[in-house]
Amino acid sequence: MRYLLKKLGLYAFIAWAALTLNFLIPRLMPGDPVRVLIAGSEGQIEPEAAEAIAAQFGMTDDPLIIQYGRYLADLVNLDLGTSLSNYPVPVIDIISGAMPWTVVLVGVSTVISFLLGTGLGVLLAWRRGTWSDHVLPALTFLNAIPYFWMALILVLVLAVTFGWFPYAGAYDRTMFPELSAPFIGSVVLHAALPALTIVIGSFAGWVLQMRNMTVTILGEDYVSMAEAKGLPPRMVLFGYAARNAILPSITGFALALGAVVGGSMLTEVIFNYPGLGYTLFQAVSAQDFPLMQGLFLIISLAVIVANLIADAAYVVLDPRTRQGA
């Protein structure tokens, strides 16, 4: 508990720093988002309303410390401001509408990729020196392929050439979103291609990392001692080698889970998938500062929480962490 409390205090400080930077950066940036909103309204918003709109966005002439206190109070009430490009829709409504698509698509794909990659990596390490080593060059090549290039190739082959999958959107636009078998089937069909892109794009990295770490651990003295005791190969592999080899992958997996909330932006943009990554792309394109600010905050907090979960997993998997506390 002492170790976890230290980590909790550290991440609480990091979260405060992220909140503070998220407050300061938009106010220190050049430009006026209120003028951007008025200019893009095509005469629907009068310039005389600039002061009232600035107050709505929290950009008043009050001292920064007062604005900061008001900003923290709004966060407690889950008020992230109002979107410029979707005025007057609240930012929290846009984020809550896009987050389920990203969490389901990118989250499930990341977990599947991690489980398959680490499992295959352990098996390839156990069978090192056999025909399985011939798979490594292909995995290295696969790991070097960028996400967006993989997505474009899959769209060209599976969607355009063979027509097996749709290549845009999250569901058939002729259908009304509801909890029904046809709509769920349409969602699954539209998510198959971007999910396959994420799995293939990250799968090889997990395999190579886990195999290399497991091969290193298999050469340790305590593993040789376990084999000399006559323990079953499965116990040696999973109880001694894989348990220690997976520790570095836990950190990478935690970062990957934190990035889930941000979405795989390039993948979502290519497939026009309405997740957080695509929403962030639209916010940047439209110079929607409040929406960008809200998305950056959610992404930062997600990464912090994911790392805290990883540290808690370390306590369970590595006894040395408990002793060092």
Secondary structure, DSSP 4 states (H G I P E B T S, - for coil): -HHHHHHHHHHHHHHHHHHHHHHHHHHHSSS-HHHHHHHHTTTSS-GGGHHHHHHHTT--SS-HHHHHHHHHHHHHTT---B-STTTTSBHHHHHHHHHHHHIIIIIHHHHHHHHHHHHHHHHHHHTTTSGGGGGHHHHHHHHHS-HHHHHHHHIIIIIIIS--S--SSSS-TTSPP-SSHHHHHHHHHHHHHHHHHHHHHHHHHHHHHHHHHHHHHHTSHHHHHHHHTT--HHHIIIIIIIHHHTHHHHHHHHHHHHHHHH--HHHHHHTT--SHHHHHHHHHHTT-HHHHHHHHHHHHHHHHHHHHHHHHHHHHH-HHHHHH-
